[in-house]
């Protein structure tokens, strides 16, 4: 027995004609659609699968980095906390009194109310699990503190204010990590010292949050200082330093030109040769290669001066080096300008949270804490997602 098939857009079946001659010609039950109607869904599906595959690979690269994994967990945790804080504000659901089938509606409403009653607690518990996972990932955070300390000692910022801020961040990070590790391991009964009772652990958690507060406001100060330094003509200073006139070699070459213009003796003494050699060593990049190639074709005494053509060749190489250096500096400046607003918003969102947790009695609700945390972690996750391309 064949089942009846209703094609989309077809009319209701009609009774057969009494005379077979009057019956209409039988149409194909499944007419062949045009080729473009087949290829378009296939292409759309292929594009969707390719995009999904690309996003999954990017997400895998995102989770492979510990900082990015922490941002992912934080964003998820704060999202769950925010939903848990919003759901109780929805109130109870009341069925319509004009409903014809009131009993089934009442039963559905009761089920929804029970679900909404249990949902916030479940979401809070899941958010707590994710938060604890983040704390576990930070158990080895002292390694990062050490690398920051080493970087501050070996290559500190040239600006004195930035240097002081960086030292403050290193100290705050060390205090935060030590206190958090001890309090967390004490809560898990891994450290069972009598000196680390519930009261002492509470003090450690509070000190940990105060160190977080200090690090956050120091980062805001660093951003403000960095922004102010970027307003100074840094690139103009770099242009002067890297231009041929600003280098030691450029000064020597200018002196040679002056002597040539005055028709003075142009042969270099041994002292001049030594000065020229020392200056040539300071030429950047391709300029040094040009001078070395010229020197290779000359005697080792350096008594014979460079010709005007050779001087112009060195100058052209210096100009190329100068242009490359300026391009690099401008790229760094542009990248810094793009990152600063994001860092400012992230730390501005964290700032009220750090103050709240540093006080004995905070001033923010769960809704406000979750919202600030979601903004901060979401912005950081968006930046991390861009780096996976």
C-alpha positions as CSV (number, residue, x, y, z in Angstrom):
1,X,0.0,0.0,0.0
2,X,1.6,3.3,-1.1
3,X,1.5,6.3,1.1
4,X,0.2,9.5,-0.2
5,X,2.7,12.3,-0.7
6,X,1.7,16.0,-0.6
7,X,4.1,18.2,-2.5
8,X,4.5,21.7,-1.2
9,X,2.1,24.1,-2.9
10,X,-0.1,21.3,-4.4
11,X,-3.8,21.4,-4.2
12,X,-6.1,18.8,-2.6
13,X,-6.5,15.6,-4.8
14,X,-9.6,15.6,-7.0
15,X,-11.9,12.6,-7.9
16,X,-10.9,10.8,-11.1
17,X,-12.8,11.6,-14.3
18,X,-15.6,9.2,-15.3
19,X,-14.3,9.0,-18.9
20,X,-10.7,8.0,-19.3
21,X,-10.5,10.2,-22.3
22,X,-11.4,13.3,-20.3
23,X,-8.7,12.5,-17.7
24,X,-5.8,15.0,-17.7
25,X,-2.3,14.0,-18.7
26,X,-0.4,12.5,-15.7
27,X,2.2,14.8,-14.4
28,X,5.5,13.7,-12.9
29,X,5.0,13.1,-9.2
30,X,8.4,14.6,-8.4
31,X,9.3,17.1,-11.1
32,X,13.0,17.7,-11.5
33,X,14.0,21.1,-10.0
34,X,16.4,23.4,-11.8
35,X,20.1,22.9,-11.3
36,X,20.6,26.2,-9.5
37,X,18.1,25.2,-6.8
38,X,20.2,22.1,-6.0
39,X,23.6,23.8,-6.1
40,X,22.7,26.8,-3.9
41,X,21.7,24.8,-0.8
42,X,24.8,22.6,-1.3
43,X,27.1,25.7,-1.5
44,X,25.4,27.3,1.5
45,X,25.8,24.1,3.5
46,X,29.4,23.8,2.5
47,X,30.1,27.4,3.5
48,X,28.4,26.9,6.8
49,X,30.4,23.7,7.5
50,X,33.6,25.4,6.5
51,X,32.9,28.4,8.7
52,X,32.0,26.2,11.7
53,X,35.2,24.1,11.2
54,X,37.3,27.3,11.2
55,X,35.6,28.5,14.3
56,X,36.2,25.2,16.1
57,X,39.9,25.2,15.2
58,X,40.2,28.8,16.4
59,X,38.4,27.9,19.7
60,X,40.9,25.0,20.1
61,X,43.8,27.3,19.7
62,X,42.1,29.7,22.2
63,X,41.9,26.9,24.8
64,X,45.5,25.8,24.2
65,X,46.7,29.0,26.0
66,X,46.3,29.2,29.7
67,X,45.5,33.0,29.8
68,X,42.9,32.5,27.0
69,X,41.5,29.5,28.8
70,X,41.2,31.6,32.0
71,X,39.3,34.3,30.0
72,X,37.0,31.7,28.5
73,X,36.2,30.2,32.0
74,X,35.7,33.7,33.4
75,X,33.4,34.8,30.7
76,X,31.3,31.6,31.1
77,X,31.3,31.9,34.9
78,X,30.2,35.5,34.9
79,X,27.5,34.9,32.3
80,X,26.1,32.1,34.4
81,X,26.2,34.3,37.5
82,X,24.4,37.1,35.6
83,X,21.7,34.8,34.5
84,X,21.3,33.5,38.0
85,X,20.9,37.0,39.3
86,X,18.4,38.0,36.6
87,X,16.1,35.0,36.7
88,X,14.6,35.8,40.2
89,X,13.8,39.3,39.0
90,X,11.4,37.9,36.4
91,X,8.8,37.1,39.1
92,X,6.2,34.4,39.0
93,X,4.3,33.4,35.9
94,X,0.5,33.7,36.1
95,X,-1.7,32.0,33.5
96,X,-4.4,33.9,31.6
97,X,-7.8,33.7,33.2
98,X,-9.5,33.6,29.8
99,X,-7.8,30.4,28.8
100,X,-10.2,27.7,27.7
101,X,-8.0,24.9,29.0
102,X,-6.9,26.3,32.3
103,X,-5.8,23.0,34.0
104,X,-3.1,22.1,31.4
105,X,-1.8,25.7,31.5
106,X,-1.7,25.7,35.3
107,X,0.4,22.5,35.1
108,X,2.8,24.0,32.6
109,X,3.1,27.1,34.7
110,X,3.9,25.1,37.8
111,X,6.6,23.2,36.0
112,X,8.1,26.5,34.7
113,X,8.1,28.0,38.2
114,X,9.8,25.0,39.6
115,X,12.4,25.2,36.9
116,X,13.0,28.9,37.5
117,X,13.2,28.3,41.2
118,X,15.9,25.6,40.8
119,X,17.8,27.3,37.9
120,X,19.6,30.1,39.8
121,X,21.0,27.7,42.4
122,X,22.2,25.3,39.7
123,X,23.8,28.1,37.7
124,X,25.5,29.5,40.8
125,X,27.0,26.1,41.6
126,X,28.3,25.7,38.0
127,X,29.7,29.2,38.1
128,X,31.5,28.3,41.4
129,X,33.0,25.2,39.8
130,X,34.4,27.3,36.9
131,X,35.7,29.9,39.3
132,X,37.5,27.2,41.3
133,X,39.0,25.8,38.1
134,X,40.4,29.3,37.4
135,X,41.9,29.4,40.9
136,X,43.5,25.9,40.3
137,X,45.0,27.2,37.0
138,X,46.6,30.0,38.9
139,X,48.4,27.8,41.4
140,X,51.5,28.1,39.3
141,X,51.1,31.9,38.9
142,X,54.3,32.5,40.9
143,X,56.2,31.4,37.8
144,X,54.7,34.4,35.9
145,X,55.5,36.7,38.8
146,X,59.2,35.5,38.6
147,X,59.4,36.2,34.8
148,X,57.9,39.7,35.4
149,X,60.5,40.3,38.2
150,X,63.3,39.2,36.0
151,X,62.1,41.4,33.1
152,X,61.9,44.4,35.5
153,X,65.4,43.8,36.7
154,X,67.1,43.1,33.3
155,X,65.1,45.5,31.1
156,X,63.3,48.1,33.1
157,X,61.3,50.9,31.5
158,X,63.3,54.0,30.7
159,X,60.6,56.2,32.2
160,X,60.9,56.5,36.0
161,X,57.2,56.6,36.6
162,X,56.6,53.4,34.5
163,X,59.5,51.7,36.3
164,X,58.0,52.5,39.7
165,X,54.6,51.3,38.6
166,X,56.1,48.0,37.2
167,X,57.8,47.3,40.5
168,X,54.6,47.9,42.3
169,X,52.8,45.5,40.0
170,X,55.4,42.8,40.6
171,X,55.1,43.2,44.4
172,X,51.2,43.2,44.2
173,X,51.3,40.1,42.0
174,X,53.5,38.2,44.4
175,X,51.4,39.1,47.4
176,X,48.2,38.1,45.5
177,X,49.6,34.8,44.4
178,X,51.0,33.7,47.7
179,X,47.9,34.6,49.7
180,X,45.5,33.0,47.2
181,X,47.5,29.8,47.0
182,X,47.7,29.5,50.8
183,X,44.0,30.3,51.3
184,X,42.9,28.0,48.6
185,X,45.0,25.1,49.6
186,X,43.9,25.7,53.2
187,X,40.2,25.6,52.2
188,X,40.9,22.2,50.5
189,X,42.6,20.9,53.7
190,X,45.8,20.4,51.8
191,X,47.6,22.8,54.2
192,X,46.5,21.6,57.6
193,X,48.5,23.9,59.8
194,X,46.8,25.1,63.0
195,X,48.0,28.6,62.1
196,X,45.9,28.5,59.0
197,X,42.4,28.2,60.5
198,X,39.2,29.7,59.0
199,X,39.9,33.1,60.5
200,X,43.4,33.3,59.1
201,X,42.3,32.1,55.7
202,X,39.7,34.8,55.7
203,X,42.4,37.4,56.3
204,X,44.5,35.9,53.5
205,X,41.5,36.1,51.1
206,X,41.0,39.7,52.0
207,X,44.7,40.5,51.6
208,X,44.6,38.7,48.3
209,X,41.7,40.9,47.1
210,X,43.5,44.0,48.3
211,X,46.6,43.0,46.3
212,X,44.3,42.6,43.3
213,X,42.9,46.1,43.9
214,X,46.5,47.5,44.0
215,X,47.5,45.8,40.8
216,X,44.4,47.0,39.0
217,X,44.8,50.6,40.0
218,X,48.5,50.4,39.2
219,X,47.6,49.2,35.7
220,X,45.2,52.1,35.3
221,X,48.0,54.4,36.3
222,X,50.4,52.7,33.8
223,X,47.8,53.1,31.0
224,X,47.4,56.8,31.9
225,X,51.2,57.3,31.9
226,X,51.7,55.4,28.7
227,X,49.0,57.5,27.0
228,X,50.6,60.7,28.2
229,X,54.0,59.6,26.9
230,X,52.5,58.8,23.5
231,X,51.4,62.4,23.2
232,X,55.0,63.5,23.1
233,X,56.8,63.7,19.7
234,X,58.5,60.4,20.2
235,X,58.7,59.7,16.5
236,X,60.3,63.1,15.8
237,X,63.0,62.2,18.3
238,X,63.6,58.8,16.5
239,X,63.8,60.6,13.2
240,X,66.6,62.8,14.5
241,X,68.5,59.9,16.0
242,X,68.3,57.6,12.9
243,X,68.7,60.2,10.2
244,X,72.1,60.4,8.6
245,X,72.8,63.8,10.2
246,X,72.1,62.4,13.6
247,X,74.5,59.5,13.5
248,X,78.3,59.6,14.2
249,X,79.0,58.4,10.7
250,X,76.8,61.2,9.3
251,X,78.8,63.8,11.2
252,X,82.1,62.4,9.8
253,X,80.7,62.3,6.2
254,X,79.4,65.9,6.6
255,X,82.9,67.0,7.7
256,X,84.4,65.3,4.7
257,X,82.0,67.1,2.4
258,X,82.8,70.5,4.0
259,X,86.5,69.9,3.5
260,X,85.9,68.9,-0.2
261,X,83.8,72.1,-0.8
262,X,86.6,74.2,0.8
263,X,89.2,72.5,-1.4
264,X,91.1,71.4,1.6
265,X,93.1,68.3,1.8
266,X,90.7,65.4,1.8
267,X,93.0,62.5,2.9
268,X,92.1,61.1,6.3
269,X,94.7,60.7,9.0
270,X,94.9,57.5,11.0
271,X,92.9,59.1,13.8
272,X,90.2,60.1,11.2
273,X,90.3,56.6,9.8
274,X,89.8,55.1,13.3
275,X,86.9,57.5,14.0
276,X,85.4,56.7,10.6
277,X,85.7,52.9,11.3
278,X,84.0,53.3,14.7
279,X,81.3,55.4,13.2
280,X,80.7,52.9,10.5
281,X,80.1,50.2,13.1
282,X,77.2,52.3,14.4
283,X,75.5,52.5,11.0
284,X,72.2,50.5,11.1
285,X,71.4,47.5,9.0
286,X,72.0,47.8,5.3
287,X,74.2,50.9,5.7
288,X,76.8,48.7,7.5
289,X,76.8,46.2,4.6
290,X,77.3,49.0,2.1
291,X,80.3,50.4,4.0
292,X,81.8,46.9,4.5
293,X,81.5,46.3,0.8
294,X,83.3,49.6,0.0
295,X,86.0,48.8,2.6
296,X,86.6,45.4,1.0
297,X,87.5,47.1,-2.2
298,X,89.9,49.5,-0.5
299,X,93.2,49.0,1.3
300,X,93.1,48.2,5.0
301,X,94.8,51.5,6.0
302,X,91.6,53.5,5.6
303,X,93.8,56.4,4.4
304,X,92.0,56.9,1.2
305,X,88.7,58.8,1.6
306,X,85.3,57.8,0.2
307,X,84.3,59.3,-3.1
308,X,81.2,61.4,-3.5
309,X,79.4,58.6,-5.3
310,X,80.2,56.3,-2.4
311,X,79.0,58.9,0.1
312,X,75.7,59.2,-1.7
313,X,75.4,55.4,-1.7
314,X,75.9,55.3,2.1
315,X,73.4,58.2,2.5
316,X,70.8,56.3,0.4
317,X,71.3,53.2,2.5
318,X,70.9,55.3,5.7
319,X,67.7,56.8,4.3
320,X,66.3,53.3,3.7
321,X,67.2,52.2,7.2
322,X,65.6,55.4,8.5
323,X,62.4,54.7,6.6
324,X,62.2,51.1,7.8
325,X,62.8,52.2,11.4
326,X,60.2,54.9,11.3
327,X,57.7,52.4,9.7
328,X,58.3,50.0,12.6
329,X,57.9,52.7,15.2
330,X,54.7,53.9,13.6
331,X,53.3,50.4,13.6
332,X,54.1,50.1,17.3
333,X,52.4,53.4,17.9
334,X,49.3,52.4,16.0
335,X,49.2,49.0,17.8
336,X,49.5,50.7,21.2
337,X,46.8,53.2,20.4
338,X,44.4,50.3,19.5
339,X,45.2,48.3,22.7
340,X,45.1,51.1,25.3
341,X,41.3,51.7,25.1
342,X,40.5,48.0,25.6
343,X,42.9,47.7,28.5
344,X,41.4,50.8,30.0
345,X,37.8,49.4,29.8
346,X,38.9,46.0,31.2
347,X,40.6,47.5,34.2
348,X,37.8,50.1,34.7
349,X,35.3,47.2,34.9
350,X,37.5,45.3,37.3
351,X,38.1,48.3,39.6
352,X,34.8,48.4,41.4
353,X,34.9,44.6,41.9
354,X,38.3,44.8,43.6
355,X,37.1,47.6,45.9
356,X,34.0,45.5,46.8
357,X,35.9,42.4,47.6
358,X,38.6,44.3,49.6
359,X,36.0,45.6,52.1
360,X,34.5,43.6,54.9
361,X,31.0,44.5,53.7
362,X,30.9,45.0,50.0
363,X,28.6,47.5,48.3
364,X,27.7,45.7,45.0
365,X,25.0,43.2,44.4
366,X,25.5,39.9,42.6
367,X,23.9,41.3,39.5
368,X,26.4,44.3,39.4
369,X,29.4,42.0,40.2
370,X,28.4,39.6,37.4
371,X,27.9,42.4,34.9
372,X,31.2,44.1,35.6
373,X,33.0,40.7,35.5
374,X,31.3,39.8,32.2
375,X,32.3,43.1,30.6
376,X,36.0,42.8,31.7
377,X,36.4,39.1,30.8
378,X,34.4,39.5,27.6
379,X,36.6,42.3,26.3
380,X,39.7,40.2,27.1
381,X,38.2,37.2,25.4
382,X,37.4,39.2,22.3
383,X,41.0,40.3,22.0
384,X,42.3,36.8,22.6
385,X,39.9,35.6,19.9
386,X,41.3,38.1,17.4
387,X,44.8,36.6,17.9
388,X,43.6,33.1,16.9
389,X,43.1,34.2,13.2
